[in-house]
Amino acid sequence: MHKTSFIDLHMKQRVLIYFMLWIGLTLISTSRIFAQDNEMAAINKAFENREWAKLSNYCQETICLSTQLSQGNYSKMQARYILADFFERNPILQTKVIKSDKISEGFYFSILQSETTNKTFHIYYTIQEKKGTYLINEIHIKEKI
């Protein structure tokens, strides 16, 4: 009887440890999802409010950027000025999120639709996790056809 009680206690401890590990891993993965959601919401808001300095804070040091006027890899400071120039020529009236989703582990995308005084544009951007932070690695702006 004494031996059975020890085995039962040992088994209960093991189950408790595995359960605690499972909860910990679930919380870690959930916090990553919330971090990604928070970053994307802040990025979307920066586009909507035309806050190019704030938007550049969410960019990697070098990003791929394409607009009607320029296309290439730029530093986040260059990207800030290119975006400011582009939207100065096309003042935003309204921006809304069309779709956001996961591409693969650590990569997400969002498609925004911006109505400007001249035209309507789709803004496609991707973010990538780097050291626990999600940063923009590409932005493509195309006229809606």
Phi and psi restraints in degrees (value plus and minus 20) as a CYANA .aco file:
   2 HIS   PHI     -82.2   -42.2
   2 HIS   PSI     -60.3   -20.3
   3 LYS   PHI     -85.3   -45.3
   3 LYS   PSI     -61.2   -21.2
   4 THR   PHI     -83.6   -43.6
   4 THR   PSI     -60.4   -20.4
   5 SER   PHI     -83.9   -43.9
   5 SER   PSI     -61.0   -21.0
   6 PHE   PHI     -82.9   -42.9
   6 PHE   PSI     -64.0   -24.0
   7 ILE   PHI     -84.2   -44.2
   7 ILE   PSI     -62.9   -22.9
   8 ASP   PHI     -81.2   -41.2
   8 ASP   PSI     -63.7   -23.7
   9 LEU   PHI     -84.5   -44.5
   9 LEU   PSI     -64.5   -24.5
  10 HIS   PHI     -81.6   -41.6
  10 HIS   PSI     -62.2   -22.2
  11 MET   PHI     -85.4   -45.4
  11 MET   PSI     -60.6   -20.6
  12 LYS   PHI     -84.6   -44.6
  12 LYS   PSI     -59.6   -19.6
  13 GLN   PHI     -83.8   -43.8
  13 GLN   PSI     -62.6   -22.6
  14 ARG   PHI     -81.4   -41.4
  14 ARG   PSI     -66.5   -26.5
  15 VAL   PHI     -80.7   -40.7
  15 VAL   PSI     -62.6   -22.6
  16 LEU   PHI     -83.0   -43.0
  16 LEU   PSI     -62.4   -22.4
  17 ILE   PHI     -84.2   -44.2
  17 ILE   PSI     -66.1   -26.1
  18 TYR   PHI     -82.7   -42.7
  18 TYR   PSI     -59.7   -19.7
  19 PHE   PHI     -83.9   -43.9
  19 PHE   PSI     -62.3   -22.3
  20 MET   PHI     -86.1   -46.1
  20 MET   PSI     -59.6   -19.6
  21 LEU   PHI     -82.8   -42.8
  21 LEU   PSI     -62.9   -22.9
  22 TRP   PHI     -81.7   -41.7
  22 TRP   PSI     -64.3   -24.3
  23 ILE   PHI     -82.5   -42.5
  23 ILE   PSI     -63.9   -23.9
  24 GLY   PHI     -80.1   -40.1
  24 GLY   PSI     -65.8   -25.8
  25 LEU   PHI     -85.7   -45.7
  25 LEU   PSI     -57.3   -17.3
  26 THR   PHI     -84.0   -44.0
  26 THR   PSI     -63.0   -23.0
  27 LEU   PHI     -85.0   -45.0
  27 LEU   PSI     -59.3   -19.3
  28 ILE   PHI     -83.8   -43.8
  28 ILE   PSI     -67.2   -27.2
  29 SER   PHI     -87.2   -47.2
  29 SER   PSI     -55.8   -15.8
  30 THR   PHI     -86.9   -46.9
  30 THR   PSI     -59.7   -19.7
  31 SER   PHI     -85.1   -45.1
  31 SER   PSI     -53.5   -13.5
  32 ARG   PHI     -85.3   -45.3
  32 ARG   PSI     -60.6   -20.6
  33 ILE   PHI     -82.6   -42.6
  33 ILE   PSI     -64.5   -24.5
  34 PHE   PHI     -86.0   -46.0
  34 PHE   PSI     -58.1   -18.1
  35 ALA   PHI     -81.6   -41.6
  35 ALA   PSI     -65.3   -25.3
  36 GLN   PHI     -82.2   -42.2
  36 GLN   PSI     -63.4   -23.4
  37 ASP   PHI     -82.3   -42.3
  37 ASP   PSI     -62.3   -22.3
  38 ASN   PHI     -83.9   -43.9
  38 ASN   PSI     -63.0   -23.0
  39 GLU   PHI     -83.3   -43.3
  39 GLU   PSI     -65.9   -25.9
  40 MET   PHI     -84.6   -44.6
  40 MET   PSI     -59.0   -19.0
  41 ALA   PHI     -83.1   -43.1
  41 ALA   PSI     -61.7   -21.7
  42 ALA   PHI     -86.9   -46.9
  42 ALA   PSI     -59.8   -19.8
  43 ILE   PHI     -85.0   -45.0
  43 ILE   PSI     -65.4   -25.4
  44 ASN   PHI     -79.5   -39.5
  44 ASN   PSI     -62.0   -22.0
  45 LYS   PHI     -85.5   -45.5
  45 LYS   PSI     -59.0   -19.0
  46 ALA   PHI     -83.0   -43.0
  46 ALA   PSI     -61.2   -21.2
  47 PHE   PHI     -82.2   -42.2
  47 PHE   PSI     -68.3   -28.3
  48 GLU   PHI     -80.2   -40.2
  48 GLU   PSI     -59.4   -19.4
  49 ASN   PHI    -112.4   -72.4
  49 ASN   PSI     -16.7    23.3
  50 ARG   PHI      37.3    77.3
  50 ARG   PSI      22.9    62.9
  51 GLU   PHI    -118.4   -78.4
  51 GLU   PSI      60.8   100.8
  52 TRP   PHI     -89.9   -49.9
  52 TRP   PSI     -54.0   -14.0
  53 ALA   PHI     -84.5   -44.5
  53 ALA   PSI     -63.1   -23.1
  54 LYS   PHI     -85.8   -45.8
  54 LYS   PSI     -61.4   -21.4
  55 LEU   PHI     -81.4   -41.4
  55 LEU   PSI     -59.6   -19.6
  56 SER   PHI     -85.1   -45.1
  56 SER   PSI     -42.8    -2.8
  57 ASN   PHI     -87.2   -47.2
  57 ASN   PSI     -41.7    -1.7
  58 TYR   PHI    -116.0   -76.0
  58 TYR   PSI     -11.7    28.3
  59 CYS   PHI    -118.5   -78.5
  59 CYS   PSI     128.3   168.3
  60 GLN   PHI     -86.1   -46.1
  60 GLN   PSI     149.0   189.0
  61 GLU   PHI     -78.7   -38.7
  61 GLU   PSI     -56.0   -16.0
  62 THR   PHI    -148.7  -108.7
  62 THR   PSI     112.0   152.0
  63 ILE   PHI    -150.4  -110.4
  63 ILE   PSI     136.7   176.7
  64 CYS   PHI    -108.7   -68.7
  64 CYS   PSI     104.1   144.1
  65 LEU   PHI    -153.1  -113.1
  65 LEU   PSI     112.7   152.7
  66 SER   PHI    -156.4  -116.4
  66 SER   PSI     112.5   152.5
  67 THR   PHI    -152.4  -112.4
  67 THR   PSI    -194.2  -154.2
  68 GLN   PHI     -86.5   -46.5
  68 GLN   PSI     -46.9    -6.9
  69 LEU   PHI    -120.3   -80.3
  69 LEU   PSI     -42.4    -2.4
  70 SER   PHI    -168.7  -128.7
  70 SER   PSI     134.3   174.3
  71 GLN   PHI    -174.4  -134.4
  71 GLN   PSI     109.0   149.0
  72 GLY   PHI     139.1   179.1
  72 GLY   PSI    -189.3  -149.3
  73 ASN   PHI    -118.6   -78.6
  73 ASN   PSI     108.5   148.5
  74 TYR   PHI    -152.7  -112.7
  74 TYR   PSI     135.8   175.8
  75 SER   PHI     -89.1   -49.1
  75 SER   PSI     141.6   181.6
  76 LYS   PHI     -84.5   -44.5
  76 LYS   PSI     -48.9    -8.9
  77 MET   PHI     -90.5   -50.5
  77 MET   PSI     -62.8   -22.8
  78 GLN   PHI     -82.4   -42.4
  78 GLN   PSI     -63.5   -23.5
  79 ALA   PHI     -79.8   -39.8
  79 ALA   PSI     -60.4   -20.4
  80 ARG   PHI     -76.7   -36.7
  80 ARG   PSI     -66.6   -26.6
  81 TYR   PHI     -93.1   -53.1
  81 TYR   PSI     -54.9   -14.9
  82 ILE   PHI     -84.5   -44.5
  82 ILE   PSI     -63.9   -23.9
  83 LEU   PHI     -85.1   -45.1
  83 LEU   PSI     -63.2   -23.2
  84 ALA   PHI     -80.3   -40.3
  84 ALA   PSI     -63.2   -23.2
  85 ASP   PHI     -84.9   -44.9
  85 ASP   PSI     -65.3   -25.3
  86 PHE   PHI     -79.0   -39.0
  86 PHE   PSI     -67.2   -27.2
  87 PHE   PHI    -102.7   -62.7
  87 PHE   PSI     -31.5     8.5
  88 GLU   PHI     -91.8   -51.8
  88 GLU   PSI     -55.0   -15.0
  89 ARG   PHI     -97.1   -57.1
  89 ARG   PSI     -43.0    -3.0
  90 ASN   PHI    -152.1  -112.1
  90 ASN   PSI      54.4    94.4
  91 PRO   PHI     -78.7   -38.7
  91 PRO   PSI     111.1   151.1
  92 ILE   PHI     -96.7   -56.7
  92 ILE   PSI     109.8   149.8
  93 LEU   PHI    -116.6   -76.6
  93 LEU   PSI     -59.7   -19.7
  94 GLN   PHI    -177.0  -137.0
  94 GLN   PSI     122.4   162.4
  95 THR   PHI    -150.9  -110.9
  95 THR   PSI     117.0   157.0
  96 LYS   PHI    -159.0  -119.0
  96 LYS   PSI     132.7   172.7
  97 VAL   PHI    -102.4   -62.4
  97 VAL   PSI     106.8   146.8
  98 ILE   PHI    -110.2   -70.2
  98 ILE   PSI     -67.3   -27.3
  99 LYS   PHI    -180.9  -140.9
  99 LYS   PSI     123.0   163.0
 100 SER   PHI    -157.8  -117.8
 100 SER   PSI     119.6   159.6
 101 ASP   PHI    -183.1  -143.1
 101 ASP   PSI     153.1   193.1
 102 LYS   PHI    -110.2   -70.2
 102 LYS   PSI     114.0   154.0
 103 ILE   PHI    -109.3   -69.3
 103 ILE   PSI     -73.0   -33.0
 104 SER   PHI    -179.4  -139.4
 104 SER   PSI    -198.3  -158.3
 105 GLU   PHI     -77.0   -37.0
 105 GLU   PSI      98.6   138.6
 106 GLY   PHI      64.5   104.5
 106 GLY   PSI     -20.5    19.5
 107 PHE   PHI    -143.9  -103.9
 107 PHE   PSI     111.1   151.1
 108 TYR   PHI    -156.5  -116.5
 108 TYR   PSI     138.7   178.7
 109 PHE   PHI    -153.5  -113.5
 109 PHE   PSI     141.5   181.5
 110 SER   PHI    -163.8  -123.8
 110 SER   PSI     123.0   163.0
 111 ILE   PHI    -139.0   -99.0
 111 ILE   PSI     103.1   143.1
 112 LEU   PHI    -131.3   -91.3
 112 LEU   PSI     133.5   173.5
 113 GLN   PHI    -138.0   -98.0
 113 GLN   PSI     101.0   141.0
 114 SER   PHI    -133.8   -93.8
 114 SER   PSI     101.0   141.0
 115 GLU   PHI    -110.2   -70.2
 115 GLU   PSI     107.7   147.7
 116 THR   PHI    -135.5   -95.5
 116 THR   PSI     158.1   198.1
 117 THR   PHI     -88.0   -48.0
 117 THR   PSI     -41.3    -1.3
 118 ASN   PHI    -121.7   -81.7
 118 ASN   PSI     -68.4   -28.4
 119 LYS   PHI    -169.5  -129.5
 119 LYS   PSI     159.2   199.2
 120 THR   PHI    -132.3   -92.3
 120 THR   PSI     114.3   154.3
 121 PHE   PHI    -142.8  -102.8
 121 PHE   PSI     129.5   169.5
 122 HIS   PHI    -121.2   -81.2
 122 HIS   PSI     111.0   151.0
 123 ILE   PHI    -131.3   -91.3
 123 ILE   PSI      99.1   139.1
 124 TYR   PHI    -132.7   -92.7
 124 TYR   PSI     105.9   145.9
 125 TYR   PHI    -158.2  -118.2
 125 TYR   PSI     134.9   174.9
 126 THR   PHI    -142.0  -102.0
 126 THR   PSI     128.3   168.3
 127 ILE   PHI    -142.0  -102.0
 127 ILE   PSI     131.5   171.5
 128 GLN   PHI    -153.4  -113.4
 128 GLN   PSI     120.2   160.2
 129 GLU   PHI     -97.8   -57.8
 129 GLU   PSI     108.9   148.9
 130 LYS   PHI    -155.1  -115.1
 130 LYS   PSI      91.9   131.9
 131 LYS   PHI      34.7    74.7
 131 LYS   PSI      24.1    64.1
 132 GLY   PHI      62.4   102.4
 132 GLY   PSI     -20.1    19.9
 133 THR   PHI    -138.7   -98.7
 133 THR   PSI     121.0   161.0
 134 TYR   PHI    -117.4   -77.4
 134 TYR   PSI     104.2   144.2
 135 LEU   PHI    -148.1  -108.1
 135 LEU   PSI     128.9   168.9
 136 ILE   PHI     -89.2   -49.2
 136 ILE   PSI     111.8   151.8
 137 ASN   PHI    -135.5   -95.5
 137 ASN   PSI     -32.3     7.7
 138 GLU   PHI    -177.1  -137.1
 138 GLU   PSI     127.8   167.8
 139 ILE   PHI    -157.7  -117.7
 139 ILE   PSI     108.6   148.6
 140 HIS   PHI    -146.5  -106.5
 140 HIS   PSI     108.9   148.9
 141 ILE   PHI    -139.3   -99.3
 141 ILE   PSI     100.0   140.0
 142 LYS   PHI    -149.9  -109.9
 142 LYS   PSI     124.6   164.6
 143 GLU   PHI     -88.0   -48.0
 143 GLU   PSI     114.8   154.8
 144 LYS   PHI     -91.5   -51.5
 144 LYS   PSI     110.6   150.6
